[in-house]
Amino acid sequence: MSRLAWNKTRVSDKLGVEYPIIQGPLGGLPSQRLTAAVSNFGGLGSFGAHSLAPSAIQEVIAEIRSLTNKPFAMNLWVSLEDEGAATSDAEEFERASAHLAPHLGKVGASQPQFSPYQPIRFEDQARVVLDAKAPVFSFIYGIPPKEILDECHRQGIVTIGTATTPDEAVALERAGVDVVVASGFEAGGHRGSFLRAAEDSLTGTISLVPQVVDAVEIPVVAAGGIADARGIVAAFALGAEGVQMGTVFLAAEESGASALHREAILGGGASRTSLTRGFTGRLARGIHNQLLEEMNRPGVAVLPYPLQRGLMRNLAVPAQQAGRSELLALWAGQSAGIAQHRDVKTLLQSLVNEVSEKLAWTAL
């Protein structure tokens, strides 16, 4: 079986890439260098821009374009705040920050101060992506308004939506989205559920992908727990026409992750991961460490997203400077222990070679 037998799919054709391998957008830990490196190799690099102001997104797109002339994706969150974010007050802030006080003291940080919520609008962020004519617009936590999707189609911008259930995949297809990512609960980072609560949408990748493939006509990309060639081959056997991988790229030096975070993944410290709302206010998967365990204890007050995320950043920076990885939110998926490569080119070349070898062997 030739290499063309697996890398020439509807996904690679729609995206204009050589290999149907998408680098996960990595939320708050992307980098322009990583995005460009993946795209330059022939995959689809992605940049998670959900926390950036529109002007910053414009600068990111310009920098990525200075590093690559290949297709890349800009990723946004359709839903940028949870109920109660706009009305959360100083009293709630004090309750939520109380348990951080001892840790902040240990790393020499000052106590956080309450400030009113300053929202960022998805529509304003999306406007920048559209005006810049980014090649691919991907999103999670919902479906963009019809006028945004219609403009993407008029401009030839490929759209990728994320589903955590078959029903969400169907909703994305009906809205006119070009490609759907079926994200199993093994994935690191946030669960992008939008039709039901994330806790009620925890379907594993091996179960989710074939259900989504059967439910929609548009191409399906498998995500969640895919960390090597075996995972890619399995995803294709389930009917996917591409894969999205996050944690293995997070471990690469080109990512925006700290050295502590990369070493936790590559050094064997990611053998256990857990889900928590404690890091940001939304359900997400990270390495099970002291901080995650404490945040999951009964009675710990958690602010609505994105207030909790902002609160936890008061600990993240000083803890990182102090080398205290047990006090950091270390995002990782359940297959993090498989990650072994420290640079993008070596990782992607090994994936391409091994997938081709495995598929050739199965064809004998």
N, C-alpha and C positions, 0 to 999 in steps of 0.2 A: 504494500500500500504506500503510495507516494505521500509526501508532505502535503500536497495540494488536497488530498482527500479529507483532511481535517481543518485546514486553516482557511479554505475558501467556503464561507458560509454566508447566509443572508446578513449576519451581524457584521462580518468583515467587509462585505460589499456596501452596506448602508453607511458604515462609519468611514470607509475609505482607508482601511488599515490592512496591513499584511497578515497580522495575526489577531484572532478574535479574543484577545486577552486585554481586559480593562483593569487598570490600576484603580482600586477604590479611592474615593476622594479624601479619605482620612480626616474628615471633620476639621478640628483645630490644629492638625499637625501636617498640613501639606507643605510643599515647597515648589517654587517654579522650576527649580533644577530637577526635581524628581519627575514632575509632569513632563517636562521636555525630554528627559532621558528615556522614559517609556515610549513616548511618541516617536522619537528618533529611531528607536530600535524597530518599530513596526507595530507596537501595540497602541492602546489608547490611554495616554496619560490623562489624569483628572486632577482638578484642583477644588478642594472644598472651601467655598467662599462664604458660607452662610453667616459667619460672624463679622464680616467686613462691611464697612460703609461703601456706598456706591462708588465714591471717588477712589477708594483703595482697590476695588474690583477692577476698575478701569486700568489702574497701574499694573495690576497683576497680569491682566490679559496682554498688555503691551510688552511686559517683560518675557512672558512665555513665548510670544511671537518673535522676540529677539533671539530666542534660544532654539526654536524649531519652526520649520515650515510645514510640519505634518499636522494632521487633525489632533485636537485635544478637546477635553470636556471641561466646562465650568459647572460646578455642582452647587445648588442652593436648596434650602429648606423652604417648602411652601408655607408651613406653619412655623412661625418664629417665636411664639409665646404661648404659654398655657394659661388657662383660666385662673384669674387671681393675680397675675403678674402686675397688672396696671394698678391694682388697689392694695398690694402688699405694703405694710407699713413698718415703721421702725421697731415696734414691739415684736412682730414676727421675725424681723431680721435679727434681733438680739437673741431670740430663742434658737434660731437656726445656727447662729455663730457661736453660741456658748460652748459647744463641745470642741470647737477648734482652738479655743484659747490656750489650753495646755501645750498643744503642738506648736502654735505660733510662738509661744515663749521659748520652746526648745530650739527653734531655728532662728531666734533673734528677730522675729517680725513683729510689727505693731498690730494692734487690734483693728479690725476693719470697721469702717464707719458707714452708717446708712446713708444712701442717697436715692432719690426718686428714680424710678425706672425710665429709661430713655429708649423708646422702641426704634427698631430698624424695620422698614417696610419691605416685604418681599417684592412687591411691584416695582419699587425703586431700584432694587438690586437687579431684577430681571431686565429692566429697561436698559441698564448698562450692558448686560450680556447681549441683548438684541441689537443695540446700536453698534456694538463692536463686532457684530456678526461672528461670534464665536462658533466654531465648526459644529460643536455638540453641546447641548444644554441638557444636563441631567439633574434630577431632583428627587427628594424623598419627602415624607410626611405630607402626602397629599397630591392633588392635581392642580396645576396652574389654571387660572381663568382662561376661558375659551379664546379670548382675544390674543392672549400671549401665545398660545399654541398655534393659532391661525397665522400669526405673524412669523413664527418659527418656520412653518410650512412655506409661506410665501418667500422667505429668504433662503430656504434650503438648509436651515439649521436642523440637524437631527436631534430628536428628543428621546430621552431615556428616563422612564419612570421606575420607581422601586416598589415592589409588592412583597408583603410578608404573608399574604394569604391568596388563594385563587380568586376570591371575590375582588380583592384589590386589583389583581391583574386584569380582570374583566373590566373593571371601572376605568382603568388606564387605557385599555384598548378602545373602549367606547368613546373616550374623550379624544382619540386620535393620536395617541402617543405612538412613536415609531418602534421602540424596543422596550421590553420590560425586563427588569432585573428581579429574579425570584430569590429573595434573600432569606436563607434559613437562619434559625435562631443560634446556630453555631458561630455566626459572624461576630467579629469584634466591633466595638463602638455601639452606636445607637440603633435601636430597633425602630425603623421608620413606619410603623403601623399607623393607618389613618382611618380605617372603617370601624375598628374595634380597639379596645385598650390593648397596649402592647403585651400585657400579661395574658391576654386571651388570644394572642396571635402567634404563639410560639411553636411554629411548625418547623421541623428539621429539614435540611436541604434535600436529603434523599427522598423524602416524602413530598415536599413542596414542588420541586421542579417538574416531575411528570404530571402532577395535577394542573400546574399552570400551563404546561405544554398542551395538554388536552383541552384546556379551557379557552385558549386564545389562538388566533391565527398569526399574530405578529411574532417576530423572533424573540426567543427567551434566552437570557443570560443567567447562568447559575452563580450564586454567591453564598458564602457561608461555609467555613471549614475547608476551603480549597487552598491547599498550600504547596502542592507539588504536582508532578505529571500524573500520578495516580488519580488525584482529585479531578483533574481536567478530563481524563479519559472517562471517568465515572460520570461526570456531568454530561458529556456528549452521549454516553450510553442511555442516559435518562431523557434525552431529547433536546437538551440545550444546544444552542449554536454559538455559544461563547461563554466565557467565565469572567467573573470579577473577583479580584484577589486584593486583600487589604493588608493583613498583618505581615505577610512576607515582604511587602514593599516598605512597610513601616520600619522594618528591621534594617533596611538599607541605609547607608551613610547619606544618600541624597535626600532622605526624607527630613521632615521638620521635627522629628522626634529627638529627644535629648539622648546623650550617650548612655545615661542611666536606663532609659526606656529601651533602647536598642539592645543593651547588654542583658536586660531582664528577659527579652525574647530569645536572644541567641545563646545566652549562658545557662539555659535550663530553668530559669525562674518563672516560666509561664506555663508550667505543667497543670496548674489549676486556675480556671477562670470562673467568674461568677457574674450574675446580673445584679445591677443596683440602680436605684434612682438617686442615690446620695451624692453622686459626683456632679450632676447637672440639673436634676429635677426630672429627667426623662430616663426611661429604662435603657441601660446600655451595658455592654459586656467588657470587663477588664480583668487584669490579673488579680487573683485573690491575694490581697496583702492586708496589713494591719488596718490601713485606712478604710478599705472597702468593707472589711468585717465590722468595723466600728459603725460605719454609715448604715449598715443593714440591721443594726440592733433595734429592737422594739423601742419606741418612744423617741427616737432621734428625729428632730424636726427638720423637714426638707422644704425649701422654698420652691415655688413654681419655676419652671424653665422660662427665661434664662437667668433668673435671679440667683438660683443655686449655683449655676455655673460661674457667675461672676463672684459669688462669695468664695467658692473654693479656689479661685485663682489667687486669692490673698495668701493661701498656704502653698500653692504650687510653685511659685517662683522662688521663694526663700528655701523651701524644702529641696528643690533641685540644686540650688547653689550650695546647700549644705551636704549634698550627697545622700539625702535620706529617701531612698526609693520606697521605703515602706509607708511614706506619707504622701505618695504621689498617685494620681489617677493614671494607671498604666493600661491603656486600651490594648486589647488583644483578643483574637478569636480562639476557639477551642483547639485548633490545629497549630497553635503558635509553636509548640515543641518541635514541629517538623522544619521550621525555618532555619536556614543555615547559611544563606548568602548575604554578604555585606555590601554588594554593589549591584545596581540594576542590570547592567549588561550581562554579568555572569549569571544572575538569576534567570533572566529571560532566555539566554542562550541554552541554559541547561533544561529549561522547561520545553523549549521548542525541540531540542534534540531527543529528549526522553519521551515526549508525547509521540513523536514520529516513530521512534523505536518500538514503543509499546503497541501502537496501532498496527505497525507492520507485522509484529509478532502475532497479534490476534487474527490477522488476515490470512495467516498460513494455513 
